[in-house]
């Protein structure tokens, strides 16, 4: 028997919908007793971006079964509805500021590392299932432009990047997750994500360019990949980049 329910999405969740379906009640047809998660994702919205669900004006969770004639209201993880905060689904998740990014987000990965965040990317990771599994095991937030990836049930926290521009993507992530208080710039290796450690000039003497020996005395070493960092001509530009992000 075919049943029907009404579902409405609010605010940023409408980014996943075609124009004709934005900001309005949608009729959803179904058989059996699908979970709210399945119904929501069938309409195009990945569950990690959902924070509050009201069914017939009562709070509900993603596994709850959808029933005929239900009226379902779905709110995003960042919503301007403080009165709904007691019903937040994401407030029960473990706190984290660690990320895992899909293979197309190399520039965003380096930018997050520049700010001091644990940002994991492996170009050899075999598939979406592996990313989803690792995100669950290591409590990492998934960042991606692939909506399908975010629908994997193993993923608790995730965000679909609206922009295709790496700098705009970074600003999106900072705003969405409120990252500014956690900035620790220049503490991680941009290449491999490890924490840097200070090292004396004498210890790296044979590994740095001649002019660097003349003008710089402060050095940092990545203990994992052995890259050496110092505050060269690029540093002022990178510092200005970080300072600009503090103003967004």
C-alpha positions as CSV (number, residue, x, y, z in Angstrom):
1,X,0.0,0.0,0.0
2,X,1.3,3.4,-0.9
3,X,1.4,5.9,1.9
4,X,2.2,9.6,2.0
5,X,3.9,12.0,4.4
6,X,4.7,15.7,4.3
7,X,8.4,16.9,4.7
8,X,9.8,20.4,4.9
9,X,13.4,21.4,5.0
10,X,14.7,24.7,6.5
11,X,17.5,27.1,5.8
12,X,20.8,25.6,4.4
13,X,19.2,22.2,3.8
14,X,17.4,23.8,0.8
15,X,20.9,24.0,-0.9
16,X,20.3,20.3,-1.8
17,X,17.0,20.8,-3.4
18,X,16.0,22.0,-6.9
19,X,14.5,25.5,-7.0
20,X,10.9,24.2,-7.4
21,X,11.2,22.3,-4.1
22,X,12.9,24.8,-1.9
23,X,11.2,26.2,1.3
24,X,7.9,24.3,0.9
25,X,6.1,21.2,2.1
26,X,7.0,18.2,-0.1
27,X,4.8,15.2,-0.5
28,X,6.8,12.0,0.1
29,X,5.3,8.6,-1.0
30,X,6.5,5.4,0.6
31,X,5.6,1.8,1.4
32,X,6.4,-0.1,4.6
33,X,8.0,1.8,7.5
34,X,11.2,3.6,6.3
35,X,13.4,5.3,8.8
36,X,13.4,9.1,8.8
37,X,17.0,9.0,7.7
38,X,16.0,7.1,4.6
39,X,13.2,9.4,3.7
40,X,15.3,12.5,4.2
41,X,18.2,11.2,2.1
42,X,15.8,10.0,-0.6
43,X,14.9,13.6,-1.1
44,X,18.6,14.6,-1.4
45,X,19.7,15.7,2.0
46,X,22.6,13.9,3.6
47,X,22.0,13.0,7.3
48,X,25.2,14.6,8.7
49,X,23.8,18.1,7.9
50,X,20.6,17.4,9.8
51,X,20.4,18.6,13.5
52,X,16.8,18.7,14.5
53,X,13.8,16.7,13.3
54,X,10.2,17.4,14.4
55,X,7.5,14.9,13.5
56,X,4.1,16.3,14.1
57,X,5.8,19.0,16.2
58,X,7.5,16.5,18.5
59,X,11.3,15.8,18.5
60,X,12.4,12.8,16.6
61,X,15.6,10.9,15.7
62,X,16.9,9.6,12.4
63,X,16.1,5.9,13.0
64,X,12.5,6.6,13.9
65,X,10.0,5.1,11.5
66,X,8.0,7.3,9.2
67,X,4.3,6.9,9.4
68,X,1.4,7.7,7.1
69,X,0.3,11.3,7.3
70,X,3.3,12.4,9.4
71,X,4.4,16.0,9.0
72,X,8.2,16.2,9.3
73,X,10.2,19.4,9.7
74,X,14.0,19.1,9.3
75,X,16.5,21.7,10.4
76,X,20.2,22.1,9.7
77,X,23.1,21.7,12.0
78,X,23.6,25.5,12.2
79,X,20.2,27.0,12.5
80,X,18.9,30.3,13.8
81,X,16.4,28.6,16.0
82,X,17.7,28.7,19.6
83,X,14.4,27.3,20.9
84,X,15.1,24.1,19.1
85,X,18.6,23.6,20.7
86,X,17.3,21.1,23.3
87,X,16.3,18.8,20.5
88,X,19.7,18.9,18.7
89,X,20.8,15.5,17.5
90,X,24.4,16.6,16.9
91,X,24.9,17.8,20.5
92,X,25.1,14.1,21.5
93,X,27.9,13.4,19.2
94,X,31.6,13.3,20.4
95,X,33.2,16.7,20.0
96,X,36.0,16.8,17.4
97,X,37.9,19.2,15.2
98,X,39.6,16.4,13.2
99,X,38.8,16.1,9.5
100,X,39.0,13.6,6.7
101,X,38.8,15.0,3.1
102,X,38.1,13.3,-0.2
103,X,40.9,13.2,-2.7
104,X,39.8,16.2,-4.7
105,X,40.4,18.6,-1.8
106,X,44.1,18.9,-1.6
107,X,44.3,22.7,-1.4
108,X,41.7,22.8,1.4
109,X,43.6,20.1,3.3
110,X,46.8,22.1,3.3
111,X,44.9,25.2,4.4
112,X,43.4,23.4,7.3
113,X,46.8,22.1,8.3
114,X,48.2,25.6,8.0
115,X,45.7,26.6,10.7
116,X,46.8,23.7,12.9
117,X,43.9,21.3,12.3
118,X,44.3,17.5,11.9
119,X,43.3,17.2,8.3
120,X,43.7,13.7,6.8
121,X,43.8,13.0,3.1
122,X,45.1,9.9,1.4
123,X,45.0,9.7,-2.4
124,X,45.3,5.9,-2.1
125,X,42.2,5.4,0.0
126,X,40.3,2.9,-2.0
127,X,36.6,4.1,-1.9
128,X,33.9,6.0,-0.1
129,X,33.3,3.1,2.3
130,X,36.9,3.3,3.5
131,X,36.6,7.1,4.1
132,X,33.3,6.6,5.9
133,X,34.7,3.8,8.1
134,X,37.8,5.8,9.0
135,X,35.7,8.8,9.9
136,X,33.8,6.7,12.4
137,X,36.9,4.9,13.8
138,X,38.9,8.1,14.3
139,X,36.0,10.4,15.0
140,X,36.7,12.6,12.0
141,X,34.4,15.1,10.2
142,X,34.0,14.3,6.6
143,X,34.5,17.2,4.1
144,X,33.5,16.6,0.5
145,X,31.8,17.8,-2.6
146,X,30.2,14.3,-3.0
147,X,26.7,14.2,-1.5
148,X,26.6,10.5,-1.9
149,X,29.6,10.0,0.4
150,X,27.9,11.8,3.2
151,X,24.9,9.4,3.1
152,X,27.0,6.5,4.4
153,X,25.5,5.5,7.7
154,X,28.9,5.2,9.4
155,X,29.4,9.0,9.1
156,X,28.3,11.0,12.1
157,X,29.6,14.5,11.2
158,X,30.1,15.8,7.8
159,X,29.7,18.8,5.6
160,X,29.0,19.3,1.9
161,X,31.1,22.1,0.5
162,X,28.9,24.5,-1.4
163,X,31.8,26.3,-3.2
164,X,34.3,24.9,-5.6
165,X,36.9,27.6,-4.8
166,X,39.4,26.3,-2.2
167,X,39.6,29.7,-0.3
168,X,35.8,30.0,-0.1
169,X,35.6,26.3,1.0
170,X,38.0,27.1,3.9
171,X,35.8,30.0,5.0
172,X,32.7,27.8,4.8
173,X,34.3,25.2,7.1
174,X,35.6,27.8,9.5
175,X,32.1,29.4,9.8
176,X,30.1,26.2,9.9
177,X,32.2,24.5,12.6
178,X,33.2,27.7,14.5
179,X,36.9,27.0,14.2
180,X,38.4,30.4,14.9
181,X,39.0,29.8,18.6
182,X,41.0,26.6,17.8
183,X,43.4,28.2,15.3
184,X,47.0,27.0,16.0
185,X,48.8,28.2,12.8
186,X,52.2,27.0,11.7
187,X,52.1,24.0,14.0
188,X,51.6,21.2,11.4
189,X,53.4,19.9,8.4
190,X,51.5,20.9,5.3
191,X,52.6,17.8,3.5
192,X,51.9,15.0,5.9
193,X,49.8,16.5,8.8
194,X,52.3,15.7,11.6
195,X,53.1,18.2,14.3
196,X,56.3,20.2,13.8
197,X,59.1,20.3,16.3
198,X,61.7,23.0,16.8
199,X,65.2,22.1,15.8
200,X,68.5,23.9,16.0
201,X,70.1,25.5,13.0
202,X,73.2,23.4,13.6
203,X,71.1,20.2,13.2
204,X,69.8,21.2,9.8
205,X,72.9,23.0,8.6
206,X,73.6,20.5,5.8
207,X,70.0,20.4,4.6
208,X,69.2,24.1,4.1
209,X,70.1,26.5,1.2
210,X,73.2,28.8,1.5
211,X,71.1,32.0,1.8
212,X,68.8,30.5,4.4
213,X,71.9,29.9,6.5
214,X,72.7,33.6,6.4
215,X,69.4,35.1,7.1
216,X,67.4,32.7,9.3
217,X,68.0,31.1,12.7
218,X,64.6,29.6,13.6
219,X,63.8,26.2,12.2
220,X,61.1,23.4,12.6
221,X,61.3,19.8,11.5
222,X,58.5,17.4,10.6
223,X,59.5,14.2,12.5
224,X,57.5,12.1,10.0
225,X,58.5,13.2,6.6
226,X,61.7,15.2,7.6
227,X,60.6,18.4,5.9
228,X,62.2,21.5,7.3
229,X,60.3,24.8,7.8
230,X,61.5,28.4,8.4
231,X,60.0,31.8,8.2
232,X,61.1,32.7,4.7
233,X,59.8,35.1,2.1
234,X,56.5,33.1,2.0
235,X,55.8,33.5,5.7
236,X,54.5,37.1,5.7
237,X,52.0,36.2,2.9
238,X,50.8,33.1,4.9
239,X,50.5,35.2,8.1
240,X,48.4,37.7,6.3
241,X,46.2,34.9,5.0
242,X,45.7,33.6,8.5
243,X,45.0,37.1,9.9
244,X,42.4,37.6,7.2
245,X,40.6,34.4,8.3
246,X,40.4,35.7,11.8
247,X,38.2,38.5,10.5
248,X,35.5,36.5,8.8
